[in-house]
Amino acid sequence: MNKLLASTLASALVLSAATAHAGGPVVIEEEEEVVAEKPASSAGILPLLLIPIILCVALCGGDDDEPQRMIIDEEDL
């Protein structure tokens, strides 16, 4: 019985050892994610929209002038 158990154990050890070293060691390398950097001069679209709006407010302005009154001469009536 001991011989049968020893030969079974030896054959199992040989098969498992051959299977364990069949492919060699497995090395898993993590890939680094490549991220494209934005240029530092990128200001976006918001300043481009704000500049015309500010210019319009400054140049158009409000109507602070007094309303003009029409002066009618008595001769025109």
N, CA, C and O atoms as a GROMACS GRO file, in nm:
protein
  308
    1MET      N    1   0.082  -0.118   0.000
    1MET     CA    2   0.000   0.000   0.000
    1MET      C    3   0.087   0.125   0.000
    1MET      O    4   0.056   0.224  -0.066
    2ASN      N    5   0.198   0.119   0.076
    2ASN     CA    6   0.285   0.236   0.081
    2ASN      C    7   0.352   0.262  -0.053
    2ASN      O    8   0.375   0.377  -0.090
    3LYS      N    9   0.384   0.155  -0.127
    3LYS     CA   10   0.447   0.172  -0.257
    3LYS      C   11   0.349   0.236  -0.356
    3LYS      O   12   0.388   0.321  -0.435
    4LEU      N   13   0.223   0.195  -0.352
    4LEU     CA   14   0.121   0.251  -0.442
    4LEU      C   15   0.098   0.398  -0.409
    4LEU      O   16   0.087   0.481  -0.500
    5LEU      N   17   0.089   0.430  -0.283
    5LEU     CA   18   0.069   0.568  -0.241
    5LEU      C   19   0.191   0.654  -0.276
    5LEU      O   20   0.175   0.768  -0.319
    6ALA      N   21   0.309   0.602  -0.258
    6ALA     CA   22   0.432   0.676  -0.288
    6ALA      C   23   0.445   0.699  -0.438
    6ALA      O   24   0.485   0.808  -0.478
    7SER      N   25   0.413   0.601  -0.521
    7SER     CA   26   0.425   0.619  -0.666
    7SER      C   27   0.318   0.715  -0.716
    7SER      O   28   0.344   0.794  -0.807
    8THR      N   29   0.198   0.710  -0.660
    8THR     CA   30   0.091   0.804  -0.699
    8THR      C   31   0.130   0.946  -0.660
    8THR      O   32   0.111   1.039  -0.738
    9LEU      N   33   0.181   0.962  -0.543
    9LEU     CA   34   0.224   1.092  -0.496
    9LEU      C   35   0.340   1.146  -0.581
    9LEU      O   36   0.343   1.265  -0.612
   10ALA      N   37   0.432   1.062  -0.618
   10ALA     CA   38   0.547   1.103  -0.700
   10ALA      C   39   0.502   1.143  -0.839
   10ALA      O   40   0.549   1.244  -0.892
   11SER      N   41   0.411   1.067  -0.900
   11SER     CA   42   0.363   1.102  -1.034
   11SER      C   43   0.280   1.232  -1.031
   11SER      O   44   0.288   1.312  -1.124
   12ALA      N   45   0.202   1.252  -0.926
   12ALA     CA   46   0.124   1.376  -0.912
   12ALA      C   47   0.218   1.495  -0.896
   12ALA      O   48   0.193   1.603  -0.950
   13LEU      N   49   0.326   1.476  -0.821
   13LEU     CA   50   0.424   1.583  -0.800
   13LEU      C   51   0.495   1.618  -0.931
   13LEU      O   52   0.519   1.736  -0.959
   14VAL      N   53   0.528   1.516  -1.010
   14VAL     CA   54   0.597   1.540  -1.138
   14VAL      C   55   0.504   1.614  -1.234
   14VAL      O   56   0.547   1.708  -1.300
   15LEU      N   57   0.379   1.572  -1.242
   15LEU     CA   58   0.284   1.637  -1.333
   15LEU      C   59   0.254   1.781  -1.291
   15LEU      O   60   0.246   1.870  -1.376
   16SER      N   61   0.237   1.804  -1.162
   16SER     CA   62   0.206   1.940  -1.116
   16SER      C   63   0.327   2.031  -1.130
   16SER      O   64   0.311   2.150  -1.159
   17ALA      N   65   0.448   1.979  -1.111
   17ALA     CA   66   0.568   2.060  -1.126
   17ALA      C   67   0.589   2.097  -1.272
   17ALA      O   68   0.630   2.209  -1.302
   18ALA      N   69   0.562   2.006  -1.362
   18ALA     CA   70   0.578   2.034  -1.505
   18ALA      C   71   0.473   2.138  -1.549
   18ALA      O   72   0.503   2.226  -1.629
   19THR      N   73   0.354   2.126  -1.498
   19THR     CA   74   0.249   2.220  -1.533
   19THR      C   75   0.277   2.358  -1.474
   19THR      O   76   0.248   2.458  -1.539
   20ALA      N   77   0.330   2.364  -1.355
   20ALA     CA   78   0.355   2.491  -1.289
   20ALA      C   79   0.464   2.571  -1.359
   20ALA      O   80   0.458   2.694  -1.361
   21HIS      N   81   0.563   2.505  -1.416
   21HIS     CA   82   0.674   2.574  -1.481
   21HIS      C   83   0.662   2.574  -1.632
   21HIS      O   84   0.758   2.612  -1.700
   22ALA      N   85   0.551   2.534  -1.687
   22ALA     CA   86   0.537   2.520  -1.832
   22ALA      C   87   0.548   2.655  -1.904
   22ALA      O   88   0.616   2.665  -2.005
   23GLY      N   89   0.480   2.756  -1.852
   23GLY     CA   90   0.480   2.883  -1.923
   23GLY      C   91   0.579   2.982  -1.869
   23GLY      O   92   0.592   3.091  -1.924
   24GLY      N   93   0.649   2.951  -1.766
   24GLY     CA   94   0.740   3.045  -1.705
   24GLY      C   95   0.665   3.140  -1.614
   24GLY      O   96   0.543   3.128  -1.598
   25PRO      N   97   0.734   3.233  -1.556
   25PRO     CA   98   0.667   3.326  -1.466
   25PRO      C   99   0.579   3.424  -1.545
   25PRO      O  100   0.611   3.463  -1.658
   26VAL      N  101   0.470   3.461  -1.485
   26VAL     CA  102   0.377   3.555  -1.547
   26VAL      C  103   0.404   3.693  -1.488
   26VAL      O  104   0.392   3.714  -1.368
   27VAL      N  105   0.442   3.786  -1.575
   27VAL     CA  106   0.472   3.923  -1.532
   27VAL      C  107   0.365   4.013  -1.590
   27VAL      O  108   0.348   4.022  -1.712
   28ILE      N  109   0.293   4.081  -1.502
   28ILE     CA  110   0.187   4.172  -1.546
   28ILE      C  111   0.237   4.314  -1.523
   28ILE      O  112   0.262   4.355  -1.409
   29GLU      N  113   0.250   4.389  -1.632
   29GLU     CA  114   0.295   4.528  -1.621
   29GLU      C  115   0.175   4.619  -1.639
   29GLU      O  116   0.094   4.600  -1.730
   30GLU      N  117   0.165   4.716  -1.551
   30GLU     CA  118   0.056   4.812  -1.563
   30GLU      C  119   0.095   4.917  -1.665
   30GLU      O  120   0.205   4.971  -1.662
   31GLU      N  121   0.001   4.945  -1.755
   31GLU     CA  122   0.027   5.046  -1.857
   31GLU      C  123  -0.004   5.184  -1.799
   31GLU      O  124  -0.105   5.204  -1.731
   32GLU      N  125   0.084   5.278  -1.828
   32GLU     CA  126   0.061   5.414  -1.781
   32GLU      C  127  -0.036   5.483  -1.876
   32GLU      O  128  -0.022   5.474  -1.998
   33GLU      N  129  -0.131   5.550  -1.819
   33GLU     CA  130  -0.229   5.619  -1.901
   33GLU      C  131  -0.170   5.751  -1.950
   33GLU      O  132  -0.119   5.831  -1.872
   34VAL      N  133  -0.176   5.771  -2.081
   34VAL     CA  134  -0.120   5.892  -2.140
   34VAL      C  135  -0.230   5.996  -2.147
   34VAL      O  136  -0.334   5.975  -2.210
   35VAL      N  137  -0.206   6.109  -2.083
   35VAL     CA  138  -0.304   6.217  -2.080
   35VAL      C  139  -0.245   6.337  -2.154
   35VAL      O  140  -0.136   6.383  -2.121
   36ALA      N  141  -0.319   6.385  -2.253
   36ALA     CA  142  -0.273   6.502  -2.327
   36ALA      C  143  -0.292   6.626  -2.241
   36ALA      O  144  -0.399   6.649  -2.186
   37GLU      N  145  -0.187   6.706  -2.230
   37GLU     CA  146  -0.194   6.826  -2.147
   37GLU      C  147  -0.247   6.942  -2.229
   37GLU      O  148  -0.219   6.954  -2.348
   38LYS      N  149  -0.325   7.026  -2.163
   38LYS     CA  150  -0.375   7.146  -2.229
   38LYS      C  151  -0.264   7.251  -2.231
   38LYS      O  152  -0.185   7.260  -2.137
   39PRO      N  153  -0.259   7.328  -2.336
   39PRO     CA  154  -0.160   7.437  -2.335
   39PRO      C  155  -0.196   7.540  -2.229
   39PRO      O  156  -0.313   7.562  -2.199
   40ALA      N  157  -0.095   7.603  -2.173
   40ALA     CA  158  -0.118   7.698  -2.065
   40ALA      C  159  -0.188   7.824  -2.113
   40ALA      O  160  -0.249   7.895  -2.033
   41SER      N  161  -0.179   7.854  -2.242
   41SER     CA  162  -0.239   7.976  -2.295
   41SER      C  163  -0.385   7.959  -2.331
   41SER      O  164  -0.447   8.052  -2.384
   42SER      N  165  -0.441   7.844  -2.305
   42SER     CA  166  -0.581   7.820  -2.339
   42SER      C  167  -0.671   7.894  -2.240
   42SER      O  168  -0.680   7.856  -2.123
   43ALA      N  169  -0.737   7.999  -2.286
   43ALA     CA  170  -0.820   8.080  -2.197
   43ALA      C  171  -0.966   8.039  -2.205
   43ALA      O  172  -1.044   8.070  -2.114
   44GLY      N  173  -1.004   7.971  -2.308
   44GLY     CA  174  -1.143   7.930  -2.321
   44GLY      C  175  -1.225   8.031  -2.398
   44GLY      O  176  -1.170   8.129  -2.449
   45ILE      N  177  -1.354   8.009  -2.405
   45ILE     CA  178  -1.443   8.094  -2.485
   45ILE      C  179  -1.509   8.203  -2.401
   45ILE      O  180  -1.557   8.302  -2.455
   46LEU      N  181  -1.512   8.186  -2.270
   46LEU     CA  182  -1.581   8.283  -2.185
   46LEU      C  183  -1.524   8.424  -2.196
   46LEU      O  184  -1.603   8.518  -2.210
   47PRO      N  185  -1.394   8.445  -2.189
   47PRO     CA  186  -1.343   8.582  -2.206
   47PRO      C  187  -1.375   8.639  -2.343
   47PRO      O  188  -1.397   8.760  -2.357
   48LEU      N  189  -1.379   8.554  -2.445
   48LEU     CA  190  -1.412   8.602  -2.578
   48LEU      C  191  -1.556   8.650  -2.586
   48LEU      O  192  -1.587   8.738  -2.666
   49LEU      N  193  -1.643   8.594  -2.505
   49LEU     CA  194  -1.782   8.638  -2.503
   49LEU      C  195  -1.801   8.760  -2.414
   49LEU      O  196  -1.885   8.845  -2.442
   50LEU      N  197  -1.724   8.769  -2.308
   50LEU     CA  198  -1.740   8.880  -2.215
   50LEU      C  199  -1.689   9.013  -2.270
   50LEU      O  200  -1.745   9.118  -2.241
   51ILE      N  201  -1.584   9.009  -2.350
   51ILE     CA  202  -1.526   9.133  -2.403
   51ILE      C  203  -1.627   9.211  -2.488
   51ILE      O  204  -1.642   9.331  -2.464
   52PRO      N  205  -1.696   9.151  -2.586
   52PRO     CA  206  -1.795   9.229  -2.663
   52PRO      C  207  -1.912   9.277  -2.578
   52PRO      O  208  -1.965   9.386  -2.602
   53ILE      N  209  -1.951   9.200  -2.480
   53ILE     CA  210  -2.063   9.241  -2.394
   53ILE      C  211  -2.024   9.363  -2.311
   53ILE      O  212  -2.102   9.457  -2.298
   54ILE      N  213  -1.904   9.362  -2.255
   54ILE     CA  214  -1.857   9.476  -2.176
   54ILE      C  215  -1.841   9.600  -2.263
   54ILE      O  216  -1.876   9.710  -2.222
   55LEU      N  217  -1.788   9.581  -2.385
   55LEU     CA  218  -1.774   9.694  -2.476
   55LEU      C  219  -1.909   9.753  -2.515
   55LEU      O  220  -1.924   9.874  -2.524
   56CYS      N  221  -2.007   9.667  -2.537
   56CYS     CA  222  -2.140   9.715  -2.573
   56CYS      C  223  -2.203   9.793  -2.458
   56CYS      O  224  -2.265   9.898  -2.480
   57VAL      N  225  -2.188   9.744  -2.338
   57VAL     CA  226  -2.244   9.814  -2.222
   57VAL      C  227  -2.176   9.949  -2.205
   57VAL      O  228  -2.242  10.048  -2.174
   58ALA      N  229  -2.046   9.953  -2.225
   58ALA     CA  230  -1.973  10.079  -2.206
   58ALA      C  231  -2.004  10.179  -2.317
   58ALA      O  232  -2.019  10.298  -2.290
   59LEU      N  233  -2.013  10.131  -2.440
   59LEU     CA  234  -2.033  10.223  -2.552
   59LEU      C  235  -2.180  10.260  -2.574
   59LEU      O  236  -2.212  10.374  -2.606
   60CYS      N  237  -2.267  10.163  -2.557
   60CYS     CA  238  -2.410  10.191  -2.577
   60CYS      C  239  -2.463  10.272  -2.459
   60CYS      O  240  -2.535  10.370  -2.478
   61GLY      N  241  -2.428  10.230  -2.341
   61GLY     CA  242  -2.465  10.303  -2.220
   61GLY      C  243  -2.615  10.315  -2.202
   61GLY      O  244  -2.694  10.265  -2.282
   62GLY      N  245  -2.651  10.380  -2.096
   62GLY     CA  246  -2.791  10.406  -2.070
   62GLY      C  247  -2.829  10.543  -2.123
   62GLY      O  248  -2.741  10.621  -2.161
   63ASP      N  249  -2.954  10.572  -2.126
   63ASP     CA  250  -3.001  10.703  -2.172
   63ASP      C  251  -3.008  10.796  -2.052
   63ASP      O  252  -3.112  10.810  -1.988
   64ASP      N  253  -2.895  10.860  -2.021
   64ASP     CA  254  -2.891  10.954  -1.910
   64ASP      C  255  -2.923  11.096  -1.954
   64ASP      O  256  -2.936  11.186  -1.871
   65ASP      N  257  -2.937  11.116  -2.084
   65ASP     CA  258  -2.967  11.250  -2.135
   65ASP      C  259  -3.111  11.287  -2.102
   65ASP      O  260  -3.200  11.202  -2.097
   66GLU      N  261  -3.131  11.416  -2.081
   66GLU     CA  262  -3.268  11.464  -2.057
   66GLU      C  263  -3.344  11.459  -2.189
   66GLU      O  264  -3.288  11.484  -2.295
   67PRO      N  265  -3.471  11.427  -2.180
   67PRO     CA  266  -3.548  11.424  -2.305
   67PRO      C  267  -3.552  11.564  -2.368
   67PRO      O  268  -3.564  11.665  -2.297
   68GLN      N  269  -3.543  11.568  -2.498
   68GLN     CA  270  -3.546  11.697  -2.566
   68GLN      C  271  -3.690  11.745  -2.578
   68GLN      O  272  -3.781  11.669  -2.612
   69ARG      N  273  -3.705  11.868  -2.550
   69ARG     CA  274  -3.840  11.926  -2.560
   69ARG      C  275  -3.850  12.002  -2.691
   69ARG      O  276  -3.757  12.069  -2.736
   70MET      N  277  -3.964  11.990  -2.748
   70MET     CA  278  -3.987  12.058  -2.873
   70MET      C  279  -4.038  12.198  -2.845
   70MET      O  280  -4.135  12.218  -2.772
   71ILE      N  281  -3.974  12.291  -2.901
   71ILE     CA  282  -4.016  12.430  -2.882
   71ILE      C  283  -4.094  12.469  -3.010
   71ILE      O  284  -4.043  12.468  -3.121
   72ILE      N  285  -4.217  12.503  -2.987
   72ILE     CA  286  -4.303  12.539  -3.099
   72ILE      C  287  -4.322  12.691  -3.095
   72ILE      O  288  -4.366  12.749  -2.995
   73ASP      N  289  -4.290  12.751  -3.203
   73ASP     CA  290  -4.314  12.895  -3.214
   73ASP      C  291  -4.462  12.918  -3.241
   73ASP      O  292  -4.531  12.834  -3.299
   74GLU      N  293  -4.508  13.031  -3.199
   74GLU     CA  294  -4.649  13.064  -3.221
   74GLU      C  295  -4.677  13.089  -3.370
   74GLU      O  296  -4.791  13.078  -3.415
   75GLU      N  297  -4.576  13.121  -3.442
   75GLU     CA  298  -4.594  13.146  -3.582
   75GLU      C  299  -4.617  13.019  -3.661
   75GLU      O  300  -4.679  13.022  -3.767
   76ASP      N  301  -4.566  12.902  -3.606
   76ASP     CA  302  -4.581  12.777  -3.678
   76ASP      C  303  -4.722  12.720  -3.662
   76ASP      O  304  -4.759  12.630  -3.737
   77LEU      N  305  -4.798  12.767  -3.570
   77LEU     CA  306  -4.932  12.714  -3.549
   77LEU      C  307  -5.023  12.768  -3.648
   77LEU      O  308  -5.142  12.736  -3.648
   0.00000   0.00000   0.00000
